[in-house]
């Protein structure tokens, strides 16, 4: 669901994840039709990176708890 929001409403995707300043910058980029595509790509990549970071943190905690 968040991926669809990131594609169609890139600035909202950043806003929902608590990145207010990034959301404003994305909105400025998104105002032009040409800027919409880079803004959507940026939002999707940022979302995927955030998911990967959470997954890595979970793995690190699991490894540390076994030691």
PDBQT receptor file of N, H, CA, C and O in Angstrom, charges set to zero:
ATOM      1  N   UNK A   1       0.823  -1.190   0.000  1.00  0.00    +0.000 N 
ATOM      2  CA  UNK A   1       0.000   0.000   0.000  1.00  0.00    +0.000 C 
ATOM      3  C   UNK A   1       0.871   1.259   0.000  1.00  0.00    +0.000 C 
ATOM      4  O   UNK A   1       0.616   2.213  -0.735  1.00  0.00    +0.000 OA
ATOM      5  N   UNK A   2       1.904   1.232   0.844  1.00  0.00    +0.000 N 
ATOM      6  H   UNK A   2       2.111   0.457   1.441  1.00  0.00    +0.000 HD
ATOM      7  CA  UNK A   2       2.787   2.405   0.901  1.00  0.00    +0.000 C 
ATOM      8  C   UNK A   2       3.535   2.598  -0.412  1.00  0.00    +0.000 C 
ATOM      9  O   UNK A   2       3.874   3.726  -0.768  1.00  0.00    +0.000 OA
ATOM     10  N   UNK A   3       3.790   1.533  -1.122  1.00  0.00    +0.000 N 
ATOM     11  H   UNK A   3       3.515   0.616  -0.833  1.00  0.00    +0.000 HD
ATOM     12  CA  UNK A   3       4.471   1.662  -2.414  1.00  0.00    +0.000 C 
ATOM     13  C   UNK A   3       3.584   2.397  -3.409  1.00  0.00    +0.000 C 
ATOM     14  O   UNK A   3       4.070   3.231  -4.172  1.00  0.00    +0.000 OA
ATOM     15  N   UNK A   4       2.304   2.101  -3.410  1.00  0.00    +0.000 N 
ATOM     16  H   UNK A   4       1.908   1.423  -2.790  1.00  0.00    +0.000 HD
ATOM     17  CA  UNK A   4       1.380   2.813  -4.305  1.00  0.00    +0.000 C 
ATOM     18  C   UNK A   4       1.280   4.289  -3.934  1.00  0.00    +0.000 C 
ATOM     19  O   UNK A   4       1.229   5.153  -4.809  1.00  0.00    +0.000 OA
ATOM     20  N   UNK A   5       1.254   4.572  -2.647  1.00  0.00    +0.000 N 
ATOM     21  H   UNK A   5       1.297   3.870  -1.935  1.00  0.00    +0.000 HD
ATOM     22  CA  UNK A   5       1.239   5.967  -2.201  1.00  0.00    +0.000 C 
ATOM     23  C   UNK A   5       2.524   6.664  -2.645  1.00  0.00    +0.000 C 
ATOM     24  O   UNK A   5       2.490   7.818  -3.070  1.00  0.00    +0.000 OA
ATOM     25  N   UNK A   6       3.655   5.963  -2.546  1.00  0.00    +0.000 N 
ATOM     26  H   UNK A   6       3.682   5.025  -2.200  1.00  0.00    +0.000 HD
ATOM     27  CA  UNK A   6       4.930   6.541  -2.950  1.00  0.00    +0.000 C 
ATOM     28  C   UNK A   6       4.963   6.836  -4.442  1.00  0.00    +0.000 C 
ATOM     29  O   UNK A   6       5.602   7.798  -4.867  1.00  0.00    +0.000 OA
ATOM     30  N   UNK A   7       4.289   6.029  -5.233  1.00  0.00    +0.000 N 
ATOM     31  H   UNK A   7       3.770   5.247  -4.887  1.00  0.00    +0.000 HD
ATOM     32  CA  UNK A   7       4.282   6.256  -6.680  1.00  0.00    +0.000 C 
ATOM     33  C   UNK A   7       3.341   7.394  -7.066  1.00  0.00    +0.000 C 
ATOM     34  O   UNK A   7       3.714   8.283  -7.831  1.00  0.00    +0.000 OA
ATOM     35  N   UNK A   8       2.126   7.361  -6.535  1.00  0.00    +0.000 N 
ATOM     36  H   UNK A   8       1.823   6.639  -5.913  1.00  0.00    +0.000 HD
ATOM     37  CA  UNK A   8       1.125   8.339  -6.953  1.00  0.00    +0.000 C 
ATOM     38  C   UNK A   8       1.150   9.646  -6.157  1.00  0.00    +0.000 C 
ATOM     39  O   UNK A   8       0.792  10.699  -6.686  1.00  0.00    +0.000 OA
ATOM     40  N   UNK A   9       1.569   9.584  -4.892  1.00  0.00    +0.000 N 
ATOM     41  H   UNK A   9       1.860   8.729  -4.463  1.00  0.00    +0.000 HD
ATOM     42  CA  UNK A   9       1.633  10.767  -4.037  1.00  0.00    +0.000 C 
ATOM     43  C   UNK A   9       2.964  10.768  -3.275  1.00  0.00    +0.000 C 
ATOM     44  O   UNK A   9       2.987  10.513  -2.071  1.00  0.00    +0.000 OA
ATOM     45  N   UNK A  10       4.068  11.054  -3.969  1.00  0.00    +0.000 N 
ATOM     46  H   UNK A  10       4.049  11.261  -4.947  1.00  0.00    +0.000 HD
ATOM     47  CA  UNK A  10       5.384  10.935  -3.333  1.00  0.00    +0.000 C 
ATOM     48  C   UNK A  10       5.544  11.772  -2.063  1.00  0.00    +0.000 C 
ATOM     49  O   UNK A  10       6.114  11.296  -1.082  1.00  0.00    +0.000 OA
ATOM     50  N   UNK A  11       5.054  12.997  -2.069  1.00  0.00    +0.000 N 
ATOM     51  H   UNK A  11       4.591  13.384  -2.866  1.00  0.00    +0.000 HD
ATOM     52  CA  UNK A  11       5.242  13.846  -0.889  1.00  0.00    +0.000 C 
ATOM     53  C   UNK A  11       4.451  13.316   0.306  1.00  0.00    +0.000 C 
ATOM     54  O   UNK A  11       4.889  13.459   1.447  1.00  0.00    +0.000 OA
ATOM     55  N   UNK A  12       3.304  12.714   0.059  1.00  0.00    +0.000 N 
ATOM     56  H   UNK A  12       2.948  12.598  -0.868  1.00  0.00    +0.000 HD
ATOM     57  CA  UNK A  12       2.494  12.139   1.140  1.00  0.00    +0.000 C 
ATOM     58  C   UNK A  12       3.208  10.941   1.764  1.00  0.00    +0.000 C 
ATOM     59  O   UNK A  12       3.121  10.711   2.970  1.00  0.00    +0.000 OA
ATOM     60  N   UNK A  13       3.905  10.192   0.936  1.00  0.00    +0.000 N 
ATOM     61  H   UNK A  13       3.976  10.378  -0.044  1.00  0.00    +0.000 HD
ATOM     62  CA  UNK A  13       4.661   9.045   1.434  1.00  0.00    +0.000 C 
ATOM     63  C   UNK A  13       5.704   9.478   2.461  1.00  0.00    +0.000 C 
ATOM     64  O   UNK A  13       5.836   8.860   3.517  1.00  0.00    +0.000 OA
ATOM     65  N   UNK A  14       6.439  10.539   2.149  1.00  0.00    +0.000 N 
ATOM     66  H   UNK A  14       6.331  11.042   1.291  1.00  0.00    +0.000 HD
ATOM     67  CA  UNK A  14       7.432  11.044   3.095  1.00  0.00    +0.000 C 
ATOM     68  C   UNK A  14       6.757  11.597   4.348  1.00  0.00    +0.000 C 
ATOM     69  O   UNK A  14       7.237  11.386   5.462  1.00  0.00    +0.000 OA
ATOM     70  N   UNK A  15       5.646  12.303   4.162  1.00  0.00    +0.000 N 
ATOM     71  H   UNK A  15       5.257  12.474   3.257  1.00  0.00    +0.000 HD
ATOM     72  CA  UNK A  15       4.936  12.898   5.287  1.00  0.00    +0.000 C 
ATOM     73  C   UNK A  15       4.424  11.835   6.258  1.00  0.00    +0.000 C 
ATOM     74  O   UNK A  15       4.519  12.006   7.473  1.00  0.00    +0.000 OA
ATOM     75  N   UNK A  16       3.881  10.740   5.725  1.00  0.00    +0.000 N 
ATOM     76  H   UNK A  16       3.804  10.601   4.738  1.00  0.00    +0.000 HD
ATOM     77  CA  UNK A  16       3.357   9.664   6.569  1.00  0.00    +0.000 C 
ATOM     78  C   UNK A  16       4.455   8.960   7.355  1.00  0.00    +0.000 C 
ATOM     79  O   UNK A  16       4.195   8.390   8.415  1.00  0.00    +0.000 OA
ATOM     80  N   UNK A  17       5.679   8.997   6.839  1.00  0.00    +0.000 N 
ATOM     81  H   UNK A  17       5.890   9.460   5.978  1.00  0.00    +0.000 HD
ATOM     82  CA  UNK A  17       6.794   8.367   7.546  1.00  0.00    +0.000 C 
ATOM     83  C   UNK A  17       7.510   9.343   8.471  1.00  0.00    +0.000 C 
ATOM     84  O   UNK A  17       8.536   9.000   9.059  1.00  0.00    +0.000 OA
ATOM     85  N   UNK A  18       6.979  10.559   8.605  1.00  0.00    +0.000 N 
ATOM     86  H   UNK A  18       6.146  10.838   8.127  1.00  0.00    +0.000 HD
ATOM     87  CA  UNK A  18       7.513  11.509   9.570  1.00  0.00    +0.000 C 
ATOM     88  C   UNK A  18       8.656  12.360   9.061  1.00  0.00    +0.000 C 
ATOM     89  O   UNK A  18       9.343  12.997   9.860  1.00  0.00    +0.000 OA
ATOM     90  N   UNK A  19       8.881  12.391   7.771  1.00  0.00    +0.000 N 
ATOM     91  H   UNK A  19       8.323  11.874   7.122  1.00  0.00    +0.000 HD
ATOM     92  CA  UNK A  19       9.961  13.188   7.186  1.00  0.00    +0.000 C 
ATOM     93  C   UNK A  19       9.350  14.446   6.570  1.00  0.00    +0.000 C 
ATOM     94  O   UNK A  19       9.112  14.518   5.364  1.00  0.00    +0.000 OA
ATOM     95  N   UNK A  20       9.106  15.428   7.426  1.00  0.00    +0.000 N 
ATOM     96  H   UNK A  20       9.299  15.370   8.405  1.00  0.00    +0.000 HD
ATOM     97  CA  UNK A  20       8.365  16.622   7.014  1.00  0.00    +0.000 C 
ATOM     98  C   UNK A  20       9.166  17.473   6.030  1.00  0.00    +0.000 C 
ATOM     99  O   UNK A  20       8.636  17.876   4.994  1.00  0.00    +0.000 OA
ATOM    100  N   UNK A  21      10.423  17.751   6.335  1.00  0.00    +0.000 N 
ATOM    101  H   UNK A  21      10.854  17.424   7.176  1.00  0.00    +0.000 HD
ATOM    102  CA  UNK A  21      11.250  18.586   5.455  1.00  0.00    +0.000 C 
ATOM    103  C   UNK A  21      11.443  17.910   4.098  1.00  0.00    +0.000 C 
ATOM    104  O   UNK A  21      11.379  18.567   3.059  1.00  0.00    +0.000 OA
ATOM    105  N   UNK A  22      11.673  16.631   4.111  1.00  0.00    +0.000 N 
ATOM    106  H   UNK A  22      11.726  16.098   4.955  1.00  0.00    +0.000 HD
ATOM    107  CA  UNK A  22      11.827  15.885   2.860  1.00  0.00    +0.000 C 
ATOM    108  C   UNK A  22      10.529  15.920   2.067  1.00  0.00    +0.000 C 
ATOM    109  O   UNK A  22      10.552  15.994   0.839  1.00  0.00    +0.000 OA
ATOM    110  N   UNK A  23       9.405  15.867   2.758  1.00  0.00    +0.000 N 
ATOM    111  H   UNK A  23       9.386  15.807   3.756  1.00  0.00    +0.000 HD
ATOM    112  CA  UNK A  23       8.113  15.938   2.101  1.00  0.00    +0.000 C 
ATOM    113  C   UNK A  23       7.921  17.280   1.397  1.00  0.00    +0.000 C 
ATOM    114  O   UNK A  23       7.396  17.327   0.284  1.00  0.00    +0.000 OA
ATOM    115  N   UNK A  24       8.335  18.350   2.027  1.00  0.00    +0.000 N 
ATOM    116  H   UNK A  24       8.761  18.313   2.930  1.00  0.00    +0.000 HD
ATOM    117  CA  UNK A  24       8.216  19.683   1.422  1.00  0.00    +0.000 C 
ATOM    118  C   UNK A  24       9.106  19.793   0.191  1.00  0.00    +0.000 C 
ATOM    119  O   UNK A  24       8.688  20.331  -0.835  1.00  0.00    +0.000 OA
ATOM    120  N   UNK A  25      10.335  19.284   0.291  1.00  0.00    +0.000 N 
ATOM    121  H   UNK A  25      10.674  18.847   1.125  1.00  0.00    +0.000 HD
ATOM    122  CA  UNK A  25      11.244  19.312  -0.857  1.00  0.00    +0.000 C 
ATOM    123  C   UNK A  25      10.682  18.477  -1.997  1.00  0.00    +0.000 C 
ATOM    124  O   UNK A  25      10.759  18.874  -3.160  1.00  0.00    +0.000 OA
ATOM    125  N   UNK A  26      10.126  17.337  -1.671  1.00  0.00    +0.000 N 
ATOM    126  H   UNK A  26      10.064  17.014  -0.727  1.00  0.00    +0.000 HD
ATOM    127  CA  UNK A  26       9.520  16.469  -2.683  1.00  0.00    +0.000 C 
ATOM    128  C   UNK A  26       8.312  17.153  -3.325  1.00  0.00    +0.000 C 
ATOM    129  O   UNK A  26       8.108  17.033  -4.533  1.00  0.00    +0.000 OA
ATOM    130  N   UNK A  27       7.524  17.853  -2.547  1.00  0.00    +0.000 N 
ATOM    131  H   UNK A  27       7.690  17.950  -1.565  1.00  0.00    +0.000 HD
ATOM    132  CA  UNK A  27       6.366  18.563  -3.086  1.00  0.00    +0.000 C 
ATOM    133  C   UNK A  27       6.801  19.640  -4.073  1.00  0.00    +0.000 C 
ATOM    134  O   UNK A  27       6.170  19.820  -5.115  1.00  0.00    +0.000 OA
ATOM    135  N   UNK A  28       7.863  20.348  -3.754  1.00  0.00    +0.000 N 
ATOM    136  H   UNK A  28       8.376  20.202  -2.907  1.00  0.00    +0.000 HD
ATOM    137  CA  UNK A  28       8.384  21.366  -4.669  1.00  0.00    +0.000 C 
ATOM    138  C   UNK A  28       8.824  20.722  -5.981  1.00  0.00    +0.000 C 
ATOM    139  O   UNK A  28       8.559  21.253  -7.059  1.00  0.00    +0.000 OA
ATOM    140  N   UNK A  29       9.495  19.580  -5.887  1.00  0.00    +0.000 N 
ATOM    141  H   UNK A  29       9.711  19.148  -5.011  1.00  0.00    +0.000 HD
ATOM    142  CA  UNK A  29       9.903  18.853  -7.087  1.00  0.00    +0.000 C 
ATOM    143  C   UNK A  29       8.698  18.324  -7.842  1.00  0.00    +0.000 C 
ATOM    144  O   UNK A  29       8.691  18.296  -9.073  1.00  0.00    +0.000 OA
ATOM    145  N   UNK A  30       7.706  17.915  -7.125  1.00  0.00    +0.000 N 
ATOM    146  H   UNK A  30       7.712  17.937  -6.125  1.00  0.00    +0.000 HD
ATOM    147  CA  UNK A  30       6.528  17.279  -7.691  1.00  0.00    +0.000 C 
ATOM    148  C   UNK A  30       5.597  18.267  -8.392  1.00  0.00    +0.000 C 
ATOM    149  O   UNK A  30       4.750  17.848  -9.182  1.00  0.00    +0.000 OA
ATOM    150  N   UNK A  31       5.727  19.538  -8.131  1.00  0.00    +0.000 N 
ATOM    151  H   UNK A  31       6.414  19.878  -7.489  1.00  0.00    +0.000 HD
ATOM    152  CA  UNK A  31       4.826  20.540  -8.707  1.00  0.00    +0.000 C 
ATOM    153  C   UNK A  31       4.859  20.517 -10.229  1.00  0.00    +0.000 C 
ATOM    154  O   UNK A  31       3.829  20.681 -10.883  1.00  0.00    +0.000 OA
ATOM    155  N   UNK A  32       6.044  20.312 -10.787  1.00  0.00    +0.000 N 
ATOM    156  H   UNK A  32       6.880  20.178 -10.256  1.00  0.00    +0.000 HD
ATOM    157  CA  UNK A  32       6.132  20.232 -12.238  1.00  0.00    +0.000 C 
ATOM    158  C   UNK A  32       5.845  18.812 -12.686  1.00  0.00    +0.000 C 
ATOM    159  O   UNK A  32       6.121  17.859 -11.957  1.00  0.00    +0.000 OA
ATOM    160  N   UNK A  33       5.301  18.665 -13.863  1.00  0.00    +0.000 N 
ATOM    161  H   UNK A  33       5.076  19.439 -14.456  1.00  0.00    +0.000 HD
ATOM    162  CA  UNK A  33       4.978  17.347 -14.388  1.00  0.00    +0.000 C 
ATOM    163  C   UNK A  33       6.249  16.543 -14.646  1.00  0.00    +0.000 C 
ATOM    164  O   UNK A  33       6.269  15.331 -14.434  1.00  0.00    +0.000 OA
ATOM    165  N   UNK A  34       7.295  17.201 -15.095  1.00  0.00    +0.000 N 
ATOM    166  H   UNK A  34       7.278  18.186 -15.266  1.00  0.00    +0.000 HD
ATOM    167  CA  UNK A  34       8.573  16.522 -15.342  1.00  0.00    +0.000 C 
ATOM    168  C   UNK A  34       9.186  16.057 -14.030  1.00  0.00    +0.000 C 
ATOM    169  O   UNK A  34       9.831  15.009 -13.990  1.00  0.00    +0.000 OA
ATOM    170  N   UNK A  35       8.999  16.808 -12.967  1.00  0.00    +0.000 N 
ATOM    171  H   UNK A  35       8.475  17.659 -12.999  1.00  0.00    +0.000 HD
ATOM    172  CA  UNK A  35       9.568  16.456 -11.678  1.00  0.00    +0.000 C 
ATOM    173  C   UNK A  35       8.826  15.347 -10.956  1.00  0.00    +0.000 C 
ATOM    174  O   UNK A  35       9.333  14.799  -9.977  1.00  0.00    +0.000 OA
ATOM    175  N   UNK A  36       7.627  15.007 -11.426  1.00  0.00    +0.000 N 
ATOM    176  H   UNK A  36       7.215  15.452 -12.221  1.00  0.00    +0.000 HD
ATOM    177  CA  UNK A  36       6.834  13.982 -10.758  1.00  0.00    +0.000 C 
ATOM    178  C   UNK A  36       7.523  12.616 -10.821  1.00  0.00    +0.000 C 
ATOM    179  O   UNK A  36       7.532  11.881  -9.833  1.00  0.00    +0.000 OA
ATOM    180  N   UNK A  37       8.086  12.280 -11.953  1.00  0.00    +0.000 N 
ATOM    181  H   UNK A  37       8.078  12.877 -12.755  1.00  0.00    +0.000 HD
ATOM    182  CA  UNK A  37       8.730  10.969 -12.115  1.00  0.00    +0.000 C 
ATOM    183  C   UNK A  37       9.937  10.823 -11.195  1.00  0.00    +0.000 C 
ATOM    184  O   UNK A  37      10.040   9.813 -10.498  1.00  0.00    +0.000 OA
ATOM    185  N   UNK A  38      10.861  11.796 -11.164  1.00  0.00    +0.000 N 
ATOM    186  H   UNK A  38      10.778  12.616 -11.730  1.00  0.00    +0.000 HD
ATOM    187  CA  UNK A  38      11.970  11.666 -10.206  1.00  0.00    +0.000 C 
ATOM    188  C   UNK A  38      11.501  11.648  -8.748  1.00  0.00    +0.000 C 
ATOM    189  O   UNK A  38      12.084  10.948  -7.919  1.00  0.00    +0.000 OA
ATOM    190  N   UNK A  39      10.458  12.407  -8.435  1.00  0.00    +0.000 N 
ATOM    191  H   UNK A  39       9.985  12.975  -9.108  1.00  0.00    +0.000 HD
ATOM    192  CA  UNK A  39       9.941  12.427  -7.067  1.00  0.00    +0.000 C 
ATOM    193  C   UNK A  39       9.370  11.061  -6.696  1.00  0.00    +0.000 C 
ATOM    194  O   UNK A  39       9.570  10.593  -5.575  1.00  0.00    +0.000 OA
ATOM    195  N   UNK A  40       8.666  10.422  -7.615  1.00  0.00    +0.000 N 
ATOM    196  H   UNK A  40       8.504  10.802  -8.526  1.00  0.00    +0.000 HD
ATOM    197  CA  UNK A  40       8.103   9.095  -7.356  1.00  0.00    +0.000 C 
ATOM    198  C   UNK A  40       9.209   8.053  -7.193  1.00  0.00    +0.000 C 
ATOM    199  O   UNK A  40       9.138   7.196  -6.313  1.00  0.00    +0.000 OA
ATOM    200  N   UNK A  41      10.218   8.132  -8.038  1.00  0.00    +0.000 N 
ATOM    201  H   UNK A  41      10.276   8.828  -8.753  1.00  0.00    +0.000 HD
ATOM    202  CA  UNK A  41      11.346   7.195  -7.926  1.00  0.00    +0.000 C 
ATOM    203  C   UNK A  41      12.058   7.390  -6.598  1.00  0.00    +0.000 C 
ATOM    204  O   UNK A  41      12.404   6.421  -5.923  1.00  0.00    +0.000 OA
ATOM    205  N   UNK A  42      12.276   8.641  -6.226  1.00  0.00    +0.000 N 
ATOM    206  H   UNK A  42      11.995   9.428  -6.775  1.00  0.00    +0.000 HD
ATOM    207  CA  UNK A  42      12.933   8.969  -4.953  1.00  0.00    +0.000 C 
ATOM    208  C   UNK A  42      12.135   8.407  -3.778  1.00  0.00    +0.000 C 
ATOM    209  O   UNK A  42      12.707   7.829  -2.854  1.00  0.00    +0.000 OA
ATOM    210  N   UNK A  43      10.826   8.577  -3.817  1.00  0.00    +0.000 N 
ATOM    211  H   UNK A  43      10.361   9.046  -4.567  1.00  0.00    +0.000 HD
ATOM    212  CA  UNK A  43       9.973   8.104  -2.715  1.00  0.00    +0.000 C 
ATOM    213  C   UNK A  43       9.990   6.579  -2.613  1.00  0.00    +0.000 C 
ATOM    214  O   UNK A  43      10.046   6.035  -1.510  1.00  0.00    +0.000 OA
ATOM    215  N   UNK A  44       9.942   5.894  -3.738  1.00  0.00    +0.000 N 
ATOM    216  H   UNK A  44       9.897   6.335  -4.634  1.00  0.00    +0.000 HD
ATOM    217  CA  UNK A  44       9.943   4.425  -3.719  1.00  0.00    +0.000 C 
ATOM    218  C   UNK A  44      11.282   3.894  -3.218  1.00  0.00    +0.000 C 
ATOM    219  O   UNK A  44      11.316   2.971  -2.404  1.00  0.00    +0.000 OA
ATOM    220  N   UNK A  45      12.380   4.467  -3.695  1.00  0.00    +0.000 N 
ATOM    221  H   UNK A  45      12.353   5.217  -4.356  1.00  0.00    +0.000 HD
ATOM    222  CA  UNK A  45      13.702   4.022  -3.247  1.00  0.00    +0.000 C 
ATOM    223  C   UNK A  45      13.884   4.301  -1.757  1.00  0.00    +0.000 C 
ATOM    224  O   UNK A  45      14.432   3.469  -1.033  1.00  0.00    +0.000 OA
ATOM    225  N   UNK A  46      13.436   5.450  -1.303  1.00  0.00    +0.000 N 
ATOM    226  H   UNK A  46      12.991   6.126  -1.891  1.00  0.00    +0.000 HD
ATOM    227  CA  UNK A  46      13.532   5.789   0.112  1.00  0.00    +0.000 C 
ATOM    228  C   UNK A  46      12.719   4.824   0.966  1.00  0.00    +0.000 C 
ATOM    229  O   UNK A  46      13.165   4.417   2.039  1.00  0.00    +0.000 OA
ATOM    230  N   UNK A  47      11.542   4.459   0.502  1.00  0.00    +0.000 N 
ATOM    231  H   UNK A  47      11.180   4.790  -0.370  1.00  0.00    +0.000 HD
ATOM    232  CA  UNK A  47      10.698   3.503   1.215  1.00  0.00    +0.000 C 
ATOM    233  C   UNK A  47      11.374   2.138   1.296  1.00  0.00    +0.000 C 
ATOM    234  O   UNK A  47      11.378   1.508   2.354  1.00  0.00    +0.000 OA
ATOM    235  N   UNK A  48      11.939   1.684   0.197  1.00  0.00    +0.000 N 
ATOM    236  H   UNK A  48      11.936   2.196  -0.662  1.00  0.00    +0.000 HD
ATOM    237  CA  UNK A  48      12.624   0.392   0.185  1.00  0.00    +0.000 C 
ATOM    238  C   UNK A  48      13.844   0.400   1.103  1.00  0.00    +0.000 C 
ATOM    239  O   UNK A  48      14.115  -0.593   1.779  1.00  0.00    +0.000 OA
ATOM    240  N   UNK A  49      14.579   1.509   1.132  1.00  0.00    +0.000 N 
ATOM    241  H   UNK A  49      14.359   2.315   0.583  1.00  0.00    +0.000 HD
ATOM    242  CA  UNK A  49      15.737   1.619   2.023  1.00  0.00    +0.000 C 
ATOM    243  C   UNK A  49      15.308   1.597   3.491  1.00  0.00    +0.000 C 
ATOM    244  O   UNK A  49      15.979   0.990   4.326  1.00  0.00    +0.000 OA
ATOM    245  N   UNK A  50      14.206   2.250   3.804  1.00  0.00    +0.000 N 
ATOM    246  H   UNK A  50      13.661   2.744   3.126  1.00  0.00    +0.000 HD
ATOM    247  CA  UNK A  50      13.715   2.252   5.183  1.00  0.00    +0.000 C 
ATOM    248  C   UNK A  50      13.305   0.846   5.613  1.00  0.00    +0.000 C 
ATOM    249  O   UNK A  50      13.564   0.436   6.744  1.00  0.00    +0.000 OA
ATOM    250  N   UNK A  51      12.670   0.119   4.712  1.00  0.00    +0.000 N 
ATOM    251  H   UNK A  51      12.460   0.453   3.793  1.00  0.00    +0.000 HD
ATOM    252  CA  UNK A  51      12.286  -1.266   5.024  1.00  0.00    +0.000 C 
ATOM    253  C   UNK A  51      13.521  -2.136   5.228  1.00  0.00    +0.000 C 
ATOM    254  O   UNK A  51      13.546  -2.980   6.124  1.00  0.00    +0.000 OA
ATOM    255  N   UNK A  52      14.537  -1.935   4.408  1.00  0.00    +0.000 N 
ATOM    256  H   UNK A  52      14.517  -1.248   3.681  1.00  0.00    +0.000 HD
ATOM    257  CA  UNK A  52      15.772  -2.717   4.542  1.00  0.00    +0.000 C 
ATOM    258  C   UNK A  52      16.473  -2.391   5.856  1.00  0.00    +0.000 C 
ATOM    259  O   UNK A  52      17.016  -3.284   6.507  1.00  0.00    +0.000 OA
ATOM    260  N   UNK A  53      16.467  -1.125   6.248  1.00  0.00    +0.000 N 
ATOM    261  H   UNK A  53      16.027  -0.400   5.719  1.00  0.00    +0.000 HD
ATOM    262  CA  UNK A  53      17.081  -0.738   7.521  1.00  0.00    +0.000 C 
ATOM    263  C   UNK A  53      16.382  -1.403   8.700  1.00  0.00    +0.000 C 
ATOM    264  O   UNK A  53      17.047  -1.892   9.614  1.00  0.00    +0.000 OA
ATOM    265  N   UNK A  54      15.055  -1.429   8.693  1.00  0.00    +0.000 N 
ATOM    266  H   UNK A  54      14.515  -1.032   7.951  1.00  0.00    +0.000 HD
ATOM    267  CA  UNK A  54      14.309  -2.086   9.770  1.00  0.00    +0.000 C 
ATOM    268  C   UNK A  54      14.615  -3.574   9.818  1.00  0.00    +0.000 C 
ATOM    269  O   UNK A  54      14.786  -4.148  10.894  1.00  0.00    +0.000 OA
ATOM    270  N   UNK A  55      14.683  -4.195   8.645  1.00  0.00    +0.000 N 
ATOM    271  H   UNK A  55      14.544  -3.729   7.771  1.00  0.00    +0.000 HD
ATOM    272  CA  UNK A  55      14.984  -5.621   8.571  1.00  0.00    +0.000 C 
ATOM    273  C   UNK A  55      16.389  -5.901   9.111  1.00  0.00    +0.000 C 
ATOM    274  O   UNK A  55      16.590  -6.869   9.844  1.00  0.00    +0.000 OA
ATOM    275  N   UNK A  56      17.349  -5.065   8.754  1.00  0.00    +0.000 N 
ATOM    276  H   UNK A  56      17.186  -4.279   8.159  1.00  0.00    +0.000 HD
ATOM    277  CA  UNK A  56      18.724  -5.244   9.238  1.00  0.00    +0.000 C 
ATOM    278  C   UNK A  56      18.820  -5.048  10.747  1.00  0.00    +0.000 C 
ATOM    279  O   UNK A  56      19.534  -5.788  11.423  1.00  0.00    +0.000 OA
ATOM    280  N   UNK A  57      18.111  -4.064  11.277  1.00  0.00    +0.000 N 
ATOM    281  H   UNK A  57      17.530  -3.462  10.727  1.00  0.00    +0.000 HD
ATOM    282  CA  UNK A  57      18.125  -3.836  12.724  1.00  0.00    +0.000 C 
ATOM    283  C   UNK A  57      17.547  -5.047  13.465  1.00  0.00    +0.000 C 
ATOM    284  O   UNK A  57      18.059  -5.443  14.511  1.00  0.00    +0.000 OA
ATOM    285  N   UNK A  58      16.489  -5.622  12.920  1.00  0.00    +0.000 N 
ATOM    286  H   UNK A  58      16.072  -5.300  12.070  1.00  0.00    +0.000 HD
ATOM    287  CA  UNK A  58      15.879  -6.802  13.529  1.00  0.00    +0.000 C 
ATOM    288  C   UNK A  58      16.862  -7.976  13.526  1.00  0.00    +0.000 C 
ATOM    289  O   UNK A  58      16.956  -8.710  14.510  1.00  0.00    +0.000 OA
ATOM    290  N   UNK A  59      17.593  -8.153  12.421  1.00  0.00    +0.000 N 
ATOM    291  H   UNK A  59      17.516  -7.557  11.622  1.00  0.00    +0.000 HD
ATOM    292  CA  UNK A  59      18.572  -9.229  12.341  1.00  0.00    +0.000 C 
ATOM    293  C   UNK A  59      19.722  -9.016  13.321  1.00  0.00    +0.000 C 
ATOM    294  O   UNK A  59      20.182  -9.963  13.959  1.00  0.00    +0.000 OA
ATOM    295  N   UNK A  60      20.179  -7.787  13.439  1.00  0.00    +0.000 N 
ATOM    296  H   UNK A  60      19.806  -7.017  12.921  1.00  0.00    +0.000 HD
ATOM    297  CA  UNK A  60      21.274  -7.479  14.366  1.00  0.00    +0.000 C 
ATOM    298  C   UNK A  60      20.845  -7.755  15.801  1.00  0.00    +0.000 C 
ATOM    299  O   UNK A  60      21.617  -8.320  16.575  1.00  0.00    +0.000 OA
ATOM    300  N   UNK A  61      19.629  -7.366  16.166  1.00  0.00    +0.000 N 
ATOM    301  H   UNK A  61      19.003  -6.907  15.536  1.00  0.00    +0.000 HD
ATOM    302  CA  UNK A  61      19.128  -7.634  17.516  1.00  0.00    +0.000 C 
ATOM    303  C   UNK A  61      19.028  -9.125  17.777  1.00  0.00    +0.000 C 
ATOM    304  O   UNK A  61      19.343  -9.588  18.873  1.00  0.00    +0.000 OA
ATOM    305  N   UNK A  62      18.591  -9.883  16.776  1.00  0.00    +0.000 N 
ATOM    306  H   UNK A  62      18.335  -9.507  15.885  1.00  0.00    +0.000 HD
ATOM    307  CA  UNK A  62      18.483 -11.336  16.948  1.00  0.00    +0.000 C 
ATOM    308  C   UNK A  62      19.851 -11.977  17.128  1.00  0.00    +0.000 C 
ATOM    309  O   UNK A  62      20.006 -12.891  17.938  1.00  0.00    +0.000 OA
ATOM    310  N   UNK A  63      20.834 -11.510  16.386  1.00  0.00    +0.000 N 
ATOM    311  H   UNK A  63      20.708 -10.768  15.728  1.00  0.00    +0.000 HD
ATOM    312  CA  UNK A  63      22.193 -12.055  16.504  1.00  0.00    +0.000 C 
ATOM    313  C   UNK A  63      22.787 -11.709  17.859  1.00  0.00    +0.000 C 
ATOM    314  O   UNK A  63      23.423 -12.552  18.490  1.00  0.00    +0.000 OA
ATOM    315  N   UNK A  64      22.586 -10.483  18.311  1.00  0.00    +0.000 N 
ATOM    316  H   UNK A  64      22.069  -9.798  17.798  1.00  0.00    +0.000 HD
ATOM    317  CA  UNK A  64      23.134 -10.067  19.607  1.00  0.00    +0.000 C 
ATOM    318  C   UNK A  64      22.461 -10.791  20.767  1.00  0.00    +0.000 C 
ATOM    319  O   UNK A  64      23.104 -11.065  21.779  1.00  0.00    +0.000 OA
ATOM    320  N   UNK A  65      21.197 -11.099  20.634  1.00  0.00    +0.000 N 
ATOM    321  H   UNK A  65      20.674 -10.876  19.812  1.00  0.00    +0.000 HD
ATOM    322  CA  UNK A  65      20.501 -11.782  21.726  1.00  0.00    +0.000 C 
ATOM    323  C   UNK A  65      20.947 -13.246  21.861  1.00  0.00    +0.000 C 
ATOM    324  O   UNK A  65      20.852 -13.827  22.943  1.00  0.00    +0.000 OA
ATOM    325  N   UNK A  66      21.430 -13.836  20.768  1.00  0.00    +0.000 N 
ATOM    326  H   UNK A  66      21.507 -13.365  19.889  1.00  0.00    +0.000 HD
ATOM    327  CA  UNK A  66      21.921 -15.219  20.816  1.00  0.00    +0.000 C 
ATOM    328  C   UNK A  66      23.280 -15.310  21.492  1.00  0.00    +0.000 C 
ATOM    329  O   UNK A  66      23.626 -16.353  22.046  1.00  0.00    +0.000 OA
ATOM    330  N   UNK A  67      24.054 -14.233  21.453  1.00  0.00    +0.000 N 
ATOM    331  H   UNK A  67      23.773 -13.385  21.003  1.00  0.00    +0.000 HD
ATOM    332  CA  UNK A  67      25.404 -14.272  22.028  1.00  0.00    +0.000 C 
ATOM    333  C   UNK A  67      25.402 -14.260  23.515  1.00  0.00    +0.000 C 
ATOM    334  O   UNK A  67      26.466 -14.289  24.134  1.00  0.00    +0.000 OA
TER     335      UNK A  67
